Amino acid sequence: MNNKFEKHFLRALFILTLSGLPFLLRKPPVKDSILTFLLNGYTNGIVDRFVITHKLIKYPVRYFRKEFKIHVLFDFLLYPTVSVIINKLTKNDKPLVILYKIILFIFPMFLIELWAEKKTNLIRWRRPWKWYHTLLSLTVKSVLNRLMIGAIRVLDEKVEKSS
């Protein structure tokens, strides 16, 4: 596939995600959604910078190619949006159900990345990076993100009760 397809694909993802984000962020609890979005984006930047610096992953076609080596669209828009959805859908769930729902969201993302690595020029995995590293890292990162937001919710409820 040529880079024209990849650029159109990225543009479509950008438009689709950006157009749905205002509807997603305005539904209560707004504070949790914004915090989830920002926390996920921040940690994505750190993790992606690490794997890029250690030459485990490369993004040949990406936005802001000259400014960043990381994948800005995925790190700061796509994955944070998915994290907001996960946090909204698991707000009142028990831990095992949360893990199940996270896997239900992460697995399609993983399949898209696997397809992109095999069939496009959007991402390249380098040795020793394998498909299971991606699946595991997305799952663990999503679980940790959900745990942090859950802990913040509990602390917030305690503060409000004591006030």
Secondary structure by P-SEA (a helix, b strand, c coil): ccaaaaaaaaaaaaaaaaaaaaaaaaccaaaaaaaaaaaaaaaaaaaaaaaaaacccccccccccccccccccccccaaaaaaaaaaaaaccccaaaaaaaaaaaaaaaaaaaaaaacccccccccccccaaaaaaaaaaaaaaaaaaaaaaaaaaaaaaaac
